[in-house]
Amino acid sequence: MSKLLHIDSSILGGNSVSRQLSAQIVASWRAAHPGTEVSYLDLAVNTPSHLSAESLGFRLPAGADLSDVQKRENAVSEALVSQFLAADVIVVGSPMYNFTIPSQLKAWIDRVAQVNRTFKYTDKGAVGLATGKTVIVASARGGAYSTSDIGNALEHQESFLKTVFGFMGITDVRIVRAEGLAMGEAAKAAALASAQAELAAVTQVPAANQPTAALAA
């Protein structure tokens, strides 16, 4: 049985387009892949604390003397990285906030980006250890960024997620994008229609048969 980890990070609750899309992606994936086991993580509700001296305990040498606070923070990091590593598919709802991802999603990434768990350093450089997974990003943006060089230079949301998941060894990163959501009702309707078409493609066609350029269009 395959395992899917569904993550939301928007603070907008029921008004969130990224939450709407991530839920649809999960439903579509389950319909196309019966028997998939789903776990859910709402980072707007259960946000791990940002990295601090207390939450960096997982980076200390084995056997290091840890405070009670560090031990509690270590347990949070261990639970999150274990959940991530156990998943075959990760669906991430990510709106764009100020040109990048929500800070609560970054806090989660900082907990799961662990040396010798999701990546390691070698004499050739870093090597990802979380290989063989599929990540599907439900991306929501108020403006339009994918259609111009300036827009692509400004956005550090999808590009960051592709980079960090790639760093951890995940090469199959698919994007379902709704952008221009704040540019008027016609633009919003077109964005949602485009996202629905991408959603059907990324959840039902095997990755090996997916043209990469089409997924990011």
C-alpha positions as CSV (number, residue, x, y, z in Angstrom):
1,M,0.0,0.0,0.0
2,S,1.4,3.4,-1.0
3,K,1.4,6.3,1.5
4,L,0.5,9.9,0.7
5,L,1.3,12.8,3.0
6,H,-1.1,15.8,2.5
7,I,0.3,19.1,3.7
8,D,-1.5,22.5,3.8
9,S,0.1,25.8,4.8
10,S,-2.3,28.5,3.9
11,I,-3.6,30.7,6.8
12,L,-6.9,31.4,4.9
13,G,-8.9,28.3,5.9
14,G,-11.9,27.8,3.7
15,N,-11.0,30.8,1.5
16,S,-7.7,29.2,0.4
17,V,-7.3,28.2,-3.2
18,S,-4.2,26.2,-2.4
19,R,-6.2,24.2,0.2
20,Q,-8.9,23.6,-2.4
21,L,-6.4,22.4,-5.0
22,S,-4.5,20.2,-2.6
23,A,-7.7,18.5,-1.4
24,Q,-8.7,17.9,-5.1
25,I,-5.2,16.5,-5.9
26,V,-5.5,14.1,-3.0
27,A,-9.0,13.0,-4.0
28,S,-7.9,12.6,-7.6
29,W,-4.8,10.6,-6.7
30,R,-6.8,8.3,-4.4
31,A,-9.3,7.7,-7.2
32,A,-6.5,6.8,-9.6
33,H,-4.5,4.9,-7.0
34,P,-7.0,2.9,-4.9
35,G,-5.7,1.8,-1.5
36,T,-3.5,4.8,-1.0
37,E,-3.1,5.6,2.7
38,V,-3.3,9.3,3.5
39,S,-2.0,11.3,6.5
40,Y,-2.7,15.0,6.9
41,L,-0.6,17.8,8.3
42,D,-2.0,21.3,8.7
43,L,0.9,23.6,9.2
44,A,-1.3,26.6,9.9
45,V,-2.7,24.8,12.9
46,N,0.3,22.7,14.0
47,T,3.3,24.8,13.1
48,P,6.7,23.6,14.3
49,S,8.7,26.3,15.9
50,H,11.3,28.0,13.7
51,L,14.9,26.8,14.1
52,S,16.6,28.0,17.3
53,A,19.3,26.8,19.7
54,E,16.7,24.5,21.3
55,S,15.4,23.0,18.1
56,L,18.8,22.3,16.6
57,G,19.4,19.3,18.8
58,F,18.9,16.9,15.9
59,R,22.1,18.4,14.3
60,L,24.2,17.7,17.4
61,P,26.5,14.6,17.6
62,A,24.9,11.3,18.8
63,G,25.1,11.1,22.6
64,A,25.3,14.9,23.1
65,D,23.9,16.1,26.4
66,L,20.6,17.7,25.6
67,S,18.3,19.8,27.7
68,D,14.7,18.8,28.3
69,V,13.6,21.5,25.8
70,Q,16.0,20.2,23.2
71,K,14.7,16.6,23.8
72,R,11.1,17.8,23.2
73,E,12.1,19.7,20.1
74,N,14.1,16.6,18.8
75,A,10.9,14.5,19.2
76,V,9.0,17.0,17.0
77,S,11.7,16.9,14.4
78,E,11.9,13.1,14.5
79,A,8.2,12.7,14.1
80,L,8.1,15.1,11.1
81,V,11.1,13.6,9.2
82,S,9.9,10.0,9.9
83,Q,6.4,10.9,8.5
84,F,8.0,12.5,5.4
85,L,10.4,9.6,4.8
86,A,7.5,7.1,5.1
87,A,5.5,8.8,2.4
88,D,5.6,7.8,-1.3
89,V,3.7,10.9,-2.4
90,I,3.7,14.3,-0.8
91,V,1.0,16.8,-1.8
92,V,2.0,20.3,-0.6
93,G,-0.5,23.2,-0.6
94,S,1.6,26.3,-1.0
95,P,0.3,29.8,-1.5
96,M,2.8,32.6,-2.4
97,Y,3.4,35.0,0.4
98,N,5.6,38.0,-0.4
99,F,7.2,36.2,-3.3
100,T,8.0,33.0,-1.4
101,I,6.4,30.2,0.6
102,P,4.6,30.7,4.0
103,S,6.9,30.8,7.0
104,Q,5.2,27.8,8.5
105,L,6.0,25.7,5.5
106,K,9.6,26.8,5.7
107,A,9.6,25.8,9.4
108,W,8.5,22.3,8.4
109,I,11.2,22.1,5.7
110,D,13.9,23.2,8.2
111,R,12.8,20.2,10.4
112,V,12.9,17.6,7.6
113,A,16.1,18.8,5.9
114,Q,18.3,16.7,8.1
115,V,21.8,15.6,7.2
116,N,22.1,11.8,7.0
117,R,18.3,11.5,7.0
118,T,17.1,13.3,3.9
119,F,20.6,14.2,2.5
120,K,24.2,13.7,3.1
121,Y,27.5,15.4,2.3
122,T,30.2,13.6,0.3
123,D,33.5,14.6,-1.2
124,K,31.5,15.2,-4.4
125,G,29.0,17.5,-2.7
126,A,25.5,16.9,-1.2
127,V,23.5,13.8,-2.2
128,G,19.8,13.5,-1.6
129,L,18.6,10.5,0.4
130,A,14.8,10.9,0.0
131,T,14.7,9.4,-3.5
132,G,11.9,7.7,-5.3
133,K,9.1,10.0,-4.1
134,T,6.6,12.1,-5.9
135,V,5.9,15.7,-4.8
136,I,2.8,17.5,-6.1
137,V,2.7,21.2,-5.3
138,A,-0.7,23.0,-5.2
139,S,0.6,26.5,-6.0
140,A,-1.7,29.6,-5.6
141,R,-0.6,33.1,-6.5
142,G,-2.4,36.5,-6.5
143,G,-0.3,37.8,-9.4
144,A,1.0,36.2,-12.6
145,Y,4.7,35.2,-12.5
146,S,5.2,32.3,-14.8
147,T,4.6,34.2,-18.1
148,S,7.5,36.7,-18.0
149,D,11.2,36.8,-17.2
150,I,10.6,39.5,-14.6
151,G,7.9,37.3,-13.0
152,N,10.1,34.3,-12.9
153,A,12.9,36.3,-11.4
154,L,10.6,37.6,-8.6
155,E,9.1,34.3,-7.5
156,H,10.9,32.2,-4.9
157,Q,8.0,29.9,-4.1
158,E,7.8,27.1,-6.7
159,S,11.5,27.5,-7.5
160,F,12.5,27.1,-3.9
161,L,10.3,24.0,-3.4
162,K,11.8,22.4,-6.5
163,T,15.3,23.2,-5.3
164,V,14.9,22.0,-1.7
165,F,13.0,18.8,-2.7
166,G,15.6,18.2,-5.4
167,F,18.4,18.7,-2.9
168,M,16.8,15.9,-0.9
169,G,16.8,13.6,-3.9
170,I,13.3,14.0,-5.2
171,T,13.4,14.5,-9.0
172,D,9.6,14.0,-9.6
173,V,8.2,17.4,-8.5
174,R,4.9,18.3,-10.3
175,I,3.2,21.7,-10.2
176,V,-0.6,22.4,-10.2
177,R,-0.7,26.2,-10.5
178,A,-3.4,28.8,-10.1
179,E,-2.0,32.3,-10.6
180,G,-3.4,35.7,-11.2
181,L,-6.1,35.0,-8.6
182,A,-6.2,38.7,-7.5
183,M,-6.2,40.1,-11.0
184,G,-10.0,40.2,-11.5
185,E,-12.8,37.6,-11.8
186,A,-12.0,36.7,-15.4
187,A,-8.3,36.0,-14.6
188,K,-9.3,34.0,-11.5
189,A,-11.7,31.9,-13.4
190,A,-9.1,31.2,-16.1
191,A,-6.5,30.4,-13.4
192,L,-8.8,27.8,-11.8
193,A,-9.7,26.3,-15.1
194,S,-6.0,25.9,-16.0
195,A,-5.3,24.4,-12.6
196,Q,-8.0,21.8,-13.1
197,A,-6.5,20.7,-16.3
198,E,-3.0,20.3,-14.7
199,L,-4.5,18.5,-11.8
200,A,-6.0,15.8,-14.0
201,A,-2.7,15.3,-15.8
202,V,-0.4,15.1,-12.8
203,T,-2.5,12.7,-10.7
204,Q,-3.5,10.2,-13.4
205,V,-0.5,9.9,-15.8
206,P,2.6,8.0,-14.6
207,A,5.6,10.3,-14.0
208,A,7.7,8.4,-16.6
209,N,5.2,9.5,-19.3
210,Q,4.9,13.1,-18.2
211,P,6.6,15.7,-20.2
212,T,8.4,17.9,-17.6
213,A,7.8,21.2,-19.5
214,A,4.1,20.6,-19.6
215,L,3.9,20.1,-15.9
216,A,5.4,23.4,-15.2
217,A,3.4,25.4,-17.8
